Every structure is written in structure tokens, then in C-alpha cells.
Amino acid sequence: MFSGSFLNANDQSDAIAEVGKIYSRGLLPQLIAFTLYYPMQRFLKAQNIINPMVIIVVVVLLFHILISWLAVFVLDFGLLGASITLSISWWVLVLSTCLYIILSPSCRATWIDLSVKAFTDICLFFKLTVSSTIMLV
């Protein structure tokens, strides 16, 4: 949101500041995906489940290359398309990892069932998520 002003304050040209503002706006949805992915990544690392994470990341990388090429070169969305595809790829990573945690038998011992108790302090998590996102913007 304020990246254009920030770049102008750091003696960047108006053209670079405008392009930076466009690119950073496309990255806003990615910030929430960051905050959701890293706890899942820690959960899997704590159980020494590394290979599935690597496979998921490689598949998402290949998906990202494909949709970036489509958005930037085929559909001609330019820089905004590049940043939006990055956000989409991060959300695909979050959803894929979440599905793995829920459906994988290797996570069953620690992921027994979803209960209401899991959401008792969810407001604190969302406060932290929103404040982190605002600080990054």
C-alpha cells in the first residue's frame, strides 16, 4: 500500500515507485498464506516428515512456473500478473500442505480429530496474523 511512497522517499524514480506499488499490491494475499504455511511446516518438521514437504514444494514450483508463464506472456498481465501468480502459488502450497496433514496416515498419531477446543484461542492467532500483515504492508 505504501511501497510507492517508501520507494520515492528512498530516492527511487517515480516509474520504479509506481511499478513497485503495483507489484506489492499483488503480493498482499500472499502475506496471509505465509502466516498459515509456516506453522504447518513446523508441525511437519517436528515429526521429521520432510520428503512429502519437498514433493509438495516441487509440484507447487512447477505449477507456479506454468501459471506465471501463462499470466505474464500468454495473457499479458505483466508485473501484476507475476505477483498475483506468486500469491496463488503460495495459497496452493498452503492448501496442499493442509490436505496432506489432514489426510496422511503419518500425521494421524498427532492429528487425532478436529474439535472445538482447537479453536479456543483462534482470536489471538487472527490478531497476530492481522497485525503481522499490517506491519509487512
Chimera marker file (.cmm) of the C-alpha trace (Angstrom):
<marker_set name="trace">
<marker id="1" x="0.000" y="0.000" z="0.000" r="1" g="1" b="0" radius="0.5"/>
<marker id="2" x="2.723" y="2.463" z="0.944" r="1" g="1" b="0" radius="0.5"/>
<marker id="3" x="5.521" y="0.952" z="-1.107" r="1" g="1" b="0" radius="0.5"/>
<marker id="4" x="5.345" y="3.707" z="-3.723" r="1" g="1" b="0" radius="0.5"/>
<marker id="5" x="5.808" y="6.391" z="-1.078" r="1" g="1" b="0" radius="0.5"/>
<marker id="6" x="8.573" y="4.358" z="0.551" r="1" g="1" b="0" radius="0.5"/>
<marker id="7" x="10.433" y="3.977" z="-2.741" r="1" g="1" b="0" radius="0.5"/>
<marker id="8" x="10.033" y="7.679" z="-3.521" r="1" g="1" b="0" radius="0.5"/>
<marker id="9" x="11.378" y="8.544" z="-0.062" r="1" g="1" b="0" radius="0.5"/>
<marker id="10" x="14.446" y="6.417" z="-0.848" r="1" g="1" b="0" radius="0.5"/>
<marker id="11" x="15.261" y="8.421" z="-3.972" r="1" g="1" b="0" radius="0.5"/>
<marker id="12" x="13.792" y="5.994" z="-6.491" r="1" g="1" b="0" radius="0.5"/>
<marker id="13" x="12.275" y="7.342" z="-9.666" r="1" g="1" b="0" radius="0.5"/>
<marker id="14" x="8.520" y="7.758" z="-9.974" r="1" g="1" b="0" radius="0.5"/>
<marker id="15" x="8.376" y="4.985" z="-12.589" r="1" g="1" b="0" radius="0.5"/>
<marker id="16" x="10.088" y="2.486" z="-10.283" r="1" g="1" b="0" radius="0.5"/>
<marker id="17" x="7.890" y="3.545" z="-7.361" r="1" g="1" b="0" radius="0.5"/>
<marker id="18" x="4.737" y="3.041" z="-9.423" r="1" g="1" b="0" radius="0.5"/>
<marker id="19" x="5.835" y="-0.393" z="-10.635" r="1" g="1" b="0" radius="0.5"/>
<marker id="20" x="6.815" y="-1.365" z="-7.076" r="1" g="1" b="0" radius="0.5"/>
<marker id="21" x="3.400" y="-0.301" z="-5.826" r="1" g="1" b="0" radius="0.5"/>
<marker id="22" x="1.653" y="-2.414" z="-8.464" r="1" g="1" b="0" radius="0.5"/>
<marker id="23" x="3.802" y="-5.458" z="-7.687" r="1" g="1" b="0" radius="0.5"/>
<marker id="24" x="3.381" y="-5.176" z="-3.915" r="1" g="1" b="0" radius="0.5"/>
<marker id="25" x="-0.407" y="-4.943" z="-4.186" r="1" g="1" b="0" radius="0.5"/>
<marker id="26" x="-0.470" y="-8.283" z="-5.947" r="1" g="1" b="0" radius="0.5"/>
<marker id="27" x="1.519" y="-9.797" z="-3.084" r="1" g="1" b="0" radius="0.5"/>
<marker id="28" x="-0.953" y="-8.844" z="-0.334" r="1" g="1" b="0" radius="0.5"/>
<marker id="29" x="-2.857" y="-12.178" z="-0.371" r="1" g="1" b="0" radius="0.5"/>
<marker id="30" x="0.476" y="-13.963" z="-0.053" r="1" g="1" b="0" radius="0.5"/>
<marker id="31" x="1.071" y="-12.474" z="3.399" r="1" g="1" b="0" radius="0.5"/>
<marker id="32" x="-1.809" y="-14.416" z="4.924" r="1" g="1" b="0" radius="0.5"/>
<marker id="33" x="-0.599" y="-17.589" z="3.201" r="1" g="1" b="0" radius="0.5"/>
<marker id="34" x="2.825" y="-17.079" z="4.828" r="1" g="1" b="0" radius="0.5"/>
<marker id="35" x="1.298" y="-16.958" z="8.290" r="1" g="1" b="0" radius="0.5"/>
<marker id="36" x="-0.727" y="-20.108" z="7.660" r="1" g="1" b="0" radius="0.5"/>
<marker id="37" x="2.032" y="-22.130" z="5.991" r="1" g="1" b="0" radius="0.5"/>
<marker id="38" x="4.860" y="-21.753" z="8.482" r="1" g="1" b="0" radius="0.5"/>
<marker id="39" x="3.039" y="-23.351" z="11.462" r="1" g="1" b="0" radius="0.5"/>
<marker id="40" x="2.150" y="-26.299" z="9.220" r="1" g="1" b="0" radius="0.5"/>
<marker id="41" x="5.760" y="-26.516" z="8.087" r="1" g="1" b="0" radius="0.5"/>
<marker id="42" x="6.941" y="-26.535" z="11.726" r="1" g="1" b="0" radius="0.5"/>
<marker id="43" x="4.364" y="-29.208" z="12.541" r="1" g="1" b="0" radius="0.5"/>
<marker id="44" x="5.720" y="-31.481" z="9.812" r="1" g="1" b="0" radius="0.5"/>
<marker id="45" x="9.366" y="-30.741" z="10.648" r="1" g="1" b="0" radius="0.5"/>
<marker id="46" x="8.760" y="-31.571" z="14.309" r="1" g="1" b="0" radius="0.5"/>
<marker id="47" x="7.645" y="-35.040" z="13.208" r="1" g="1" b="0" radius="0.5"/>
<marker id="48" x="10.552" y="-35.388" z="10.778" r="1" g="1" b="0" radius="0.5"/>
<marker id="49" x="8.181" y="-35.526" z="7.804" r="1" g="1" b="0" radius="0.5"/>
<marker id="50" x="10.411" y="-33.897" z="5.207" r="1" g="1" b="0" radius="0.5"/>
<marker id="51" x="10.037" y="-35.820" z="1.943" r="1" g="1" b="0" radius="0.5"/>
<marker id="52" x="6.329" y="-35.046" z="1.453" r="1" g="1" b="0" radius="0.5"/>
<marker id="53" x="7.054" y="-31.357" z="2.070" r="1" g="1" b="0" radius="0.5"/>
<marker id="54" x="9.760" y="-31.415" z="-0.585" r="1" g="1" b="0" radius="0.5"/>
<marker id="55" x="7.447" y="-33.142" z="-3.067" r="1" g="1" b="0" radius="0.5"/>
<marker id="56" x="4.662" y="-30.633" z="-2.397" r="1" g="1" b="0" radius="0.5"/>
<marker id="57" x="7.043" y="-27.684" z="-2.822" r="1" g="1" b="0" radius="0.5"/>
<marker id="58" x="8.467" y="-29.042" z="-6.098" r="1" g="1" b="0" radius="0.5"/>
<marker id="59" x="4.982" y="-29.661" z="-7.518" r="1" g="1" b="0" radius="0.5"/>
<marker id="60" x="3.876" y="-26.162" z="-6.483" r="1" g="1" b="0" radius="0.5"/>
<marker id="61" x="7.045" y="-24.717" z="-8.040" r="1" g="1" b="0" radius="0.5"/>
<marker id="62" x="6.254" y="-26.406" z="-11.356" r="1" g="1" b="0" radius="0.5"/>
<marker id="63" x="2.661" y="-25.156" z="-11.094" r="1" g="1" b="0" radius="0.5"/>
<marker id="64" x="3.979" y="-21.650" z="-10.370" r="1" g="1" b="0" radius="0.5"/>
<marker id="65" x="6.263" y="-21.684" z="-13.401" r="1" g="1" b="0" radius="0.5"/>
<marker id="66" x="3.339" y="-22.695" z="-15.611" r="1" g="1" b="0" radius="0.5"/>
<marker id="67" x="0.847" y="-20.114" z="-14.330" r="1" g="1" b="0" radius="0.5"/>
<marker id="68" x="3.488" y="-17.367" z="-14.294" r="1" g="1" b="0" radius="0.5"/>
<marker id="69" x="4.295" y="-18.046" z="-17.922" r="1" g="1" b="0" radius="0.5"/>
<marker id="70" x="0.574" y="-18.035" z="-18.753" r="1" g="1" b="0" radius="0.5"/>
<marker id="71" x="-0.160" y="-14.831" z="-16.834" r="1" g="1" b="0" radius="0.5"/>
<marker id="72" x="2.855" y="-12.826" z="-17.968" r="1" g="1" b="0" radius="0.5"/>
<marker id="73" x="3.469" y="-13.954" z="-21.534" r="1" g="1" b="0" radius="0.5"/>
<marker id="74" x="0.271" y="-15.546" z="-22.838" r="1" g="1" b="0" radius="0.5"/>
<marker id="75" x="-2.391" y="-13.437" z="-21.112" r="1" g="1" b="0" radius="0.5"/>
<marker id="76" x="-0.106" y="-10.358" z="-20.974" r="1" g="1" b="0" radius="0.5"/>
<marker id="77" x="-0.964" y="-9.385" z="-17.374" r="1" g="1" b="0" radius="0.5"/>
<marker id="78" x="2.572" y="-8.130" z="-16.858" r="1" g="1" b="0" radius="0.5"/>
<marker id="79" x="4.008" y="-7.385" z="-13.449" r="1" g="1" b="0" radius="0.5"/>
<marker id="80" x="0.669" y="-7.542" z="-11.647" r="1" g="1" b="0" radius="0.5"/>
<marker id="81" x="0.104" y="-10.995" z="-13.133" r="1" g="1" b="0" radius="0.5"/>
<marker id="82" x="3.522" y="-12.105" z="-11.882" r="1" g="1" b="0" radius="0.5"/>
<marker id="83" x="2.785" y="-11.010" z="-8.330" r="1" g="1" b="0" radius="0.5"/>
<marker id="84" x="-0.726" y="-12.464" z="-8.318" r="1" g="1" b="0" radius="0.5"/>
<marker id="85" x="0.561" y="-15.827" z="-9.552" r="1" g="1" b="0" radius="0.5"/>
<marker id="86" x="3.050" y="-15.809" z="-6.687" r="1" g="1" b="0" radius="0.5"/>
<marker id="87" x="0.175" y="-15.308" z="-4.247" r="1" g="1" b="0" radius="0.5"/>
<marker id="88" x="-1.833" y="-18.065" z="-5.935" r="1" g="1" b="0" radius="0.5"/>
<marker id="89" x="1.121" y="-20.436" z="-5.716" r="1" g="1" b="0" radius="0.5"/>
<marker id="90" x="1.525" y="-19.781" z="-2.003" r="1" g="1" b="0" radius="0.5"/>
<marker id="91" x="-2.165" y="-20.496" z="-1.430" r="1" g="1" b="0" radius="0.5"/>
<marker id="92" x="-1.855" y="-23.744" z="-3.404" r="1" g="1" b="0" radius="0.5"/>
<marker id="93" x="1.110" y="-24.615" z="-1.163" r="1" g="1" b="0" radius="0.5"/>
<marker id="94" x="-0.955" y="-23.903" z="1.966" r="1" g="1" b="0" radius="0.5"/>
<marker id="95" x="-3.931" y="-25.940" z="0.765" r="1" g="1" b="0" radius="0.5"/>
<marker id="96" x="-1.767" y="-28.855" z="-0.395" r="1" g="1" b="0" radius="0.5"/>
<marker id="97" x="0.124" y="-28.995" z="2.895" r="1" g="1" b="0" radius="0.5"/>
<marker id="98" x="-3.108" y="-28.743" z="4.867" r="1" g="1" b="0" radius="0.5"/>
<marker id="99" x="-4.625" y="-31.599" z="2.871" r="1" g="1" b="0" radius="0.5"/>
<marker id="100" x="-1.523" y="-33.693" z="3.463" r="1" g="1" b="0" radius="0.5"/>
<marker id="101" x="-1.705" y="-33.100" z="7.214" r="1" g="1" b="0" radius="0.5"/>
<marker id="102" x="-5.396" y="-33.957" z="7.343" r="1" g="1" b="0" radius="0.5"/>
<marker id="103" x="-5.329" y="-36.988" z="5.025" r="1" g="1" b="0" radius="0.5"/>
<marker id="104" x="-1.917" y="-38.533" z="5.640" r="1" g="1" b="0" radius="0.5"/>
<marker id="105" x="-1.701" y="-41.599" z="7.877" r="1" g="1" b="0" radius="0.5"/>
<marker id="106" x="1.715" y="-40.440" z="9.099" r="1" g="1" b="0" radius="0.5"/>
<marker id="107" x="0.090" y="-37.459" z="10.821" r="1" g="1" b="0" radius="0.5"/>
<marker id="108" x="-2.738" y="-39.458" z="12.408" r="1" g="1" b="0" radius="0.5"/>
<marker id="109" x="-0.914" y="-40.022" z="15.707" r="1" g="1" b="0" radius="0.5"/>
<marker id="110" x="-0.652" y="-36.298" z="16.406" r="1" g="1" b="0" radius="0.5"/>
<marker id="111" x="-3.660" y="-35.095" z="14.453" r="1" g="1" b="0" radius="0.5"/>
<marker id="112" x="-6.401" y="-37.138" z="16.099" r="1" g="1" b="0" radius="0.5"/>
<marker id="113" x="-9.570" y="-35.184" z="15.411" r="1" g="1" b="0" radius="0.5"/>
<marker id="114" x="-10.716" y="-31.665" z="14.885" r="1" g="1" b="0" radius="0.5"/>
<marker id="115" x="-12.552" y="-30.413" z="17.934" r="1" g="1" b="0" radius="0.5"/>
<marker id="116" x="-13.943" y="-27.155" z="19.229" r="1" g="1" b="0" radius="0.5"/>
<marker id="117" x="-11.019" y="-26.967" z="21.691" r="1" g="1" b="0" radius="0.5"/>
<marker id="118" x="-8.679" y="-26.331" z="18.764" r="1" g="1" b="0" radius="0.5"/>
<marker id="119" x="-10.411" y="-23.008" z="18.145" r="1" g="1" b="0" radius="0.5"/>
<marker id="120" x="-10.499" y="-21.683" z="21.723" r="1" g="1" b="0" radius="0.5"/>
<marker id="121" x="-7.696" y="-19.156" z="21.207" r="1" g="1" b="0" radius="0.5"/>
<marker id="122" x="-8.185" y="-18.604" z="17.477" r="1" g="1" b="0" radius="0.5"/>
<marker id="123" x="-8.931" y="-14.911" z="18.060" r="1" g="1" b="0" radius="0.5"/>
<marker id="124" x="-5.400" y="-14.429" z="19.395" r="1" g="1" b="0" radius="0.5"/>
<marker id="125" x="-3.993" y="-16.125" z="16.305" r="1" g="1" b="0" radius="0.5"/>
<marker id="126" x="-6.004" y="-13.878" z="13.993" r="1" g="1" b="0" radius="0.5"/>
<marker id="127" x="-4.961" y="-10.766" z="15.932" r="1" g="1" b="0" radius="0.5"/>
<marker id="128" x="-1.345" y="-11.780" z="15.457" r="1" g="1" b="0" radius="0.5"/>
<marker id="129" x="-1.941" y="-12.577" z="11.789" r="1" g="1" b="0" radius="0.5"/>
<marker id="130" x="-3.651" y="-9.271" z="11.067" r="1" g="1" b="0" radius="0.5"/>
<marker id="131" x="-1.075" y="-7.226" z="12.959" r="1" g="1" b="0" radius="0.5"/>
<marker id="132" x="1.792" y="-9.042" z="11.201" r="1" g="1" b="0" radius="0.5"/>
<marker id="133" x="0.174" y="-8.423" z="7.837" r="1" g="1" b="0" radius="0.5"/>
<marker id="134" x="-0.306" y="-4.733" z="8.604" r="1" g="1" b="0" radius="0.5"/>
<marker id="135" x="3.337" y="-4.414" z="9.664" r="1" g="1" b="0" radius="0.5"/>
<marker id="136" x="4.506" y="-6.047" z="6.433" r="1" g="1" b="0" radius="0.5"/>
<marker id="137" x="2.313" y="-3.834" z="4.277" r="1" g="1" b="0" radius="0.5"/>
<link id1="1" id2="2" r="1" g="1" b="0" radius="0.2"/>
<link id1="2" id2="3" r="1" g="1" b="0" radius="0.2"/>
<link id1="3" id2="4" r="1" g="1" b="0" radius="0.2"/>
<link id1="4" id2="5" r="1" g="1" b="0" radius="0.2"/>
<link id1="5" id2="6" r="1" g="1" b="0" radius="0.2"/>
<link id1="6" id2="7" r="1" g="1" b="0" radius="0.2"/>
<link id1="7" id2="8" r="1" g="1" b="0" radius="0.2"/>
<link id1="8" id2="9" r="1" g="1" b="0" radius="0.2"/>
<link id1="9" id2="10" r="1" g="1" b="0" radius="0.2"/>
<link id1="10" id2="11" r="1" g="1" b="0" radius="0.2"/>
<link id1="11" id2="12" r="1" g="1" b="0" radius="0.2"/>
<link id1="12" id2="13" r="1" g="1" b="0" radius="0.2"/>
<link id1="13" id2="14" r="1" g="1" b="0" radius="0.2"/>
<link id1="14" id2="15" r="1" g="1" b="0" radius="0.2"/>
<link id1="15" id2="16" r="1" g="1" b="0" radius="0.2"/>
<link id1="16" id2="17" r="1" g="1" b="0" radius="0.2"/>
<link id1="17" id2="18" r="1" g="1" b="0" radius="0.2"/>
<link id1="18" id2="19" r="1" g="1" b="0" radius="0.2"/>
<link id1="19" id2="20" r="1" g="1" b="0" radius="0.2"/>
<link id1="20" id2="21" r="1" g="1" b="0" radius="0.2"/>
<link id1="21" id2="22" r="1" g="1" b="0" radius="0.2"/>
<link id1="22" id2="23" r="1" g="1" b="0" radius="0.2"/>
<link id1="23" id2="24" r="1" g="1" b="0" radius="0.2"/>
<link id1="24" id2="25" r="1" g="1" b="0" radius="0.2"/>
<link id1="25" id2="26" r="1" g="1" b="0" radius="0.2"/>
<link id1="26" id2="27" r="1" g="1" b="0" radius="0.2"/>
<link id1="27" id2="28" r="1" g="1" b="0" radius="0.2"/>
<link id1="28" id2="29" r="1" g="1" b="0" radius="0.2"/>
<link id1="29" id2="30" r="1" g="1" b="0" radius="0.2"/>
<link id1="30" id2="31" r="1" g="1" b="0" radius="0.2"/>
<link id1="31" id2="32" r="1" g="1" b="0" radius="0.2"/>
<link id1="32" id2="33" r="1" g="1" b="0" radius="0.2"/>
<link id1="33" id2="34" r="1" g="1" b="0" radius="0.2"/>
<link id1="34" id2="35" r="1" g="1" b="0" radius="0.2"/>
<link id1="35" id2="36" r="1" g="1" b="0" radius="0.2"/>
<link id1="36" id2="37" r="1" g="1" b="0" radius="0.2"/>
<link id1="37" id2="38" r="1" g="1" b="0" radius="0.2"/>
<link id1="38" id2="39" r="1" g="1" b="0" radius="0.2"/>
<link id1="39" id2="40" r="1" g="1" b="0" radius="0.2"/>
<link id1="40" id2="41" r="1" g="1" b="0" radius="0.2"/>
<link id1="41" id2="42" r="1" g="1" b="0" radius="0.2"/>
<link id1="42" id2="43" r="1" g="1" b="0" radius="0.2"/>
<link id1="43" id2="44" r="1" g="1" b="0" radius="0.2"/>
<link id1="44" id2="45" r="1" g="1" b="0" radius="0.2"/>
<link id1="45" id2="46" r="1" g="1" b="0" radius="0.2"/>
<link id1="46" id2="47" r="1" g="1" b="0" radius="0.2"/>
<link id1="47" id2="48" r="1" g="1" b="0" radius="0.2"/>
<link id1="48" id2="49" r="1" g="1" b="0" radius="0.2"/>
<link id1="49" id2="50" r="1" g="1" b="0" radius="0.2"/>
<link id1="50" id2="51" r="1" g="1" b="0" radius="0.2"/>
<link id1="51" id2="52" r="1" g="1" b="0" radius="0.2"/>
<link id1="52" id2="53" r="1" g="1" b="0" radius="0.2"/>
<link id1="53" id2="54" r="1" g="1" b="0" radius="0.2"/>
<link id1="54" id2="55" r="1" g="1" b="0" radius="0.2"/>
<link id1="55" id2="56" r="1" g="1" b="0" radius="0.2"/>
<link id1="56" id2="57" r="1" g="1" b="0" radius="0.2"/>
<link id1="57" id2="58" r="1" g="1" b="0" radius="0.2"/>
<link id1="58" id2="59" r="1" g="1" b="0" radius="0.2"/>
<link id1="59" id2="60" r="1" g="1" b="0" radius="0.2"/>
<link id1="60" id2="61" r="1" g="1" b="0" radius="0.2"/>
<link id1="61" id2="62" r="1" g="1" b="0" radius="0.2"/>
<link id1="62" id2="63" r="1" g="1" b="0" radius="0.2"/>
<link id1="63" id2="64" r="1" g="1" b="0" radius="0.2"/>
<link id1="64" id2="65" r="1" g="1" b="0" radius="0.2"/>
<link id1="65" id2="66" r="1" g="1" b="0" radius="0.2"/>
<link id1="66" id2="67" r="1" g="1" b="0" radius="0.2"/>
<link id1="67" id2="68" r="1" g="1" b="0" radius="0.2"/>
<link id1="68" id2="69" r="1" g="1" b="0" radius="0.2"/>
<link id1="69" id2="70" r="1" g="1" b="0" radius="0.2"/>
<link id1="70" id2="71" r="1" g="1" b="0" radius="0.2"/>
<link id1="71" id2="72" r="1" g="1" b="0" radius="0.2"/>
<link id1="72" id2="73" r="1" g="1" b="0" radius="0.2"/>
<link id1="73" id2="74" r="1" g="1" b="0" radius="0.2"/>
<link id1="74" id2="75" r="1" g="1" b="0" radius="0.2"/>
<link id1="75" id2="76" r="1" g="1" b="0" radius="0.2"/>
<link id1="76" id2="77" r="1" g="1" b="0" radius="0.2"/>
<link id1="77" id2="78" r="1" g="1" b="0" radius="0.2"/>
<link id1="78" id2="79" r="1" g="1" b="0" radius="0.2"/>
<link id1="79" id2="80" r="1" g="1" b="0" radius="0.2"/>
<link id1="80" id2="81" r="1" g="1" b="0" radius="0.2"/>
<link id1="81" id2="82" r="1" g="1" b="0" radius="0.2"/>
<link id1="82" id2="83" r="1" g="1" b="0" radius="0.2"/>
<link id1="83" id2="84" r="1" g="1" b="0" radius="0.2"/>
<link id1="84" id2="85" r="1" g="1" b="0" radius="0.2"/>
<link id1="85" id2="86" r="1" g="1" b="0" radius="0.2"/>
<link id1="86" id2="87" r="1" g="1" b="0" radius="0.2"/>
<link id1="87" id2="88" r="1" g="1" b="0" radius="0.2"/>
<link id1="88" id2="89" r="1" g="1" b="0" radius="0.2"/>
<link id1="89" id2="90" r="1" g="1" b="0" radius="0.2"/>
<link id1="90" id2="91" r="1" g="1" b="0" radius="0.2"/>
<link id1="91" id2="92" r="1" g="1" b="0" radius="0.2"/>
<link id1="92" id2="93" r="1" g="1" b="0" radius="0.2"/>
<link id1="93" id2="94" r="1" g="1" b="0" radius="0.2"/>
<link id1="94" id2="95" r="1" g="1" b="0" radius="0.2"/>
<link id1="95" id2="96" r="1" g="1" b="0" radius="0.2"/>
<link id1="96" id2="97" r="1" g="1" b="0" radius="0.2"/>
<link id1="97" id2="98" r="1" g="1" b="0" radius="0.2"/>
<link id1="98" id2="99" r="1" g="1" b="0" radius="0.2"/>
<link id1="99" id2="100" r="1" g="1" b="0" radius="0.2"/>
<link id1="100" id2="101" r="1" g="1" b="0" radius="0.2"/>
<link id1="101" id2="102" r="1" g="1" b="0" radius="0.2"/>
<link id1="102" id2="103" r="1" g="1" b="0" radius="0.2"/>
<link id1="103" id2="104" r="1" g="1" b="0" radius="0.2"/>
<link id1="104" id2="105" r="1" g="1" b="0" radius="0.2"/>
<link id1="105" id2="106" r="1" g="1" b="0" radius="0.2"/>
<link id1="106" id2="107" r="1" g="1" b="0" radius="0.2"/>
<link id1="107" id2="108" r="1" g="1" b="0" radius="0.2"/>
<link id1="108" id2="109" r="1" g="1" b="0" radius="0.2"/>
<link id1="109" id2="110" r="1" g="1" b="0" radius="0.2"/>
<link id1="110" id2="111" r="1" g="1" b="0" radius="0.2"/>
<link id1="111" id2="112" r="1" g="1" b="0" radius="0.2"/>
<link id1="112" id2="113" r="1" g="1" b="0" radius="0.2"/>
<link id1="113" id2="114" r="1" g="1" b="0" radius="0.2"/>
<link id1="114" id2="115" r="1" g="1" b="0" radius="0.2"/>
<link id1="115" id2="116" r="1" g="1" b="0" radius="0.2"/>
<link id1="116" id2="117" r="1" g="1" b="0" radius="0.2"/>
<link id1="117" id2="118" r="1" g="1" b="0" radius="0.2"/>
<link id1="118" id2="119" r="1" g="1" b="0" radius="0.2"/>
<link id1="119" id2="120" r="1" g="1" b="0" radius="0.2"/>
<link id1="120" id2="121" r="1" g="1" b="0" radius="0.2"/>
<link id1="121" id2="122" r="1" g="1" b="0" radius="0.2"/>
<link id1="122" id2="123" r="1" g="1" b="0" radius="0.2"/>
<link id1="123" id2="124" r="1" g="1" b="0" radius="0.2"/>
<link id1="124" id2="125" r="1" g="1" b="0" radius="0.2"/>
<link id1="125" id2="126" r="1" g="1" b="0" radius="0.2"/>
<link id1="126" id2="127" r="1" g="1" b="0" radius="0.2"/>
<link id1="127" id2="128" r="1" g="1" b="0" radius="0.2"/>
<link id1="128" id2="129" r="1" g="1" b="0" radius="0.2"/>
<link id1="129" id2="130" r="1" g="1" b="0" radius="0.2"/>
<link id1="130" id2="131" r="1" g="1" b="0" radius="0.2"/>
<link id1="131" id2="132" r="1" g="1" b="0" radius="0.2"/>
<link id1="132" id2="133" r="1" g="1" b="0" radius="0.2"/>
<link id1="133" id2="134" r="1" g="1" b="0" radius="0.2"/>
<link id1="134" id2="135" r="1" g="1" b="0" radius="0.2"/>
<link id1="135" id2="136" r="1" g="1" b="0" radius="0.2"/>
<link id1="136" id2="137" r="1" g="1" b="0" radius="0.2"/>
</marker_set>
